Amino acid sequence: FAIMLFVNFIIHFAGMGKRLWGCGGIRGLLKTLFGPTSLLPRLKDVKDCLGMFRWFLIGGAKPKFDRWAYWEKFDYFAEVFGSVIIGSTGLLLWFPQFFAQYLPGWMFNVATLIHGYEALLAIVFIFTVHFFNANLRPGKFPVDDVIFTGQMPEEEFLDERGGEYEYLKAKGELDAYRVPPAHPWWRKVAVGVGTAAMSVGLSLAVLIILAALKVI
């Protein structure tokens, strides 16, 4: 699993570098980094977050999200920084003889603590907050099958990504994203896999809580 994590990191950042390299100059780079399709936090994300709380509590207009909603950006950076932390501490524990030539012994005790707590935090977050956002919230239950098909109904796209929908429509690119719907059996596969994953994940979250209570 450690090797899979590092391979995933290499593929991800290689793809990111390739995309940034092909932006077409400074203007294209700035648009990619700070435009409506960027994963970097923007002022609009703060406004969307406050608008979402307002929508939850008192109603009114729901914010129109761009390609990435504010909670998805939070998920992404939590994943990236968490992977860096768990990967770096994991290397120390994986190759202690090598790193002991350059680091004091107490660093390995710190790495053990951080590695374990970061793993615990990641599991609890993924199987609670992330699962709710991706699978359990209204309109998605029991699973968001876009991960299996790469598609979503246009009315759902308009409702969830109103900002991106209007952006693509204004540029005349919306038709390029219209594709024939996936076969209905994909939905059955998605529900089966998603339900199994949620069952395992929520069971782990419950066991973690019970273990913590037992220690206390």
HELIX and SHEET records of a PDB file:
HELIX    1   1 ALA A    2  TRP A   21  1                                  20    
HELIX    2   2 GLY A   25  PHE A   34  1                                  10    
HELIX    3   3 LEU A   43  ILE A   58  1                                  16    
HELIX    4   4 TYR A   70  TRP A   94  1                                  25    
HELIX    5   5 PRO A   96  PHE A   99  1                                   4    
HELIX    6   6 TRP A  106  PHE A  125  1                                  20    
HELIX    7   7 ILE A  126  HIS A  130  3                                   5    
HELIX    8   8 PHE A  131  PHE A  131  1                                   1    
HELIX    9   9 PHE A  132  LEU A  136  3                                   5    
HELIX   10  10 VAL A  146  THR A  149  1                                   4    
HELIX   11  11 GLU A  154  GLU A  160  1                                   7    
HELIX   12  12 GLY A  162  LYS A  171  1                                  10    
HELIX   13  13 LEU A  174  TYR A  177  5                                   4    
HELIX   14  14 PRO A  184  VAL A  215  1                                  32    
END                                                                             
